[in-house]
């Protein structure tokens, strides 16, 4: 799984995107703390954050999911 990223404007004006492997997800409260710590350290201004999107794999129907009587996924309550 990918790490959250934060976008920082460095004191020299350069904008940098940094991965944050220390955190699994960033919420607004944690973001405010990161902004404050970065500003207090003189390392720039934190502009935004982005959490990775979860990846879901769609499940293809298995042969055992198909009703042998009607050929659909009726879960055994078909009248065929």
Secondary structure, DSSP 8 states (H G I E B T S, - for coil): ---EEEEEE-TTS-EEEEEETT-S---HHHHHHHHHHHHHTTS-EEEEEE------------GGGS-TTTSS--TT----
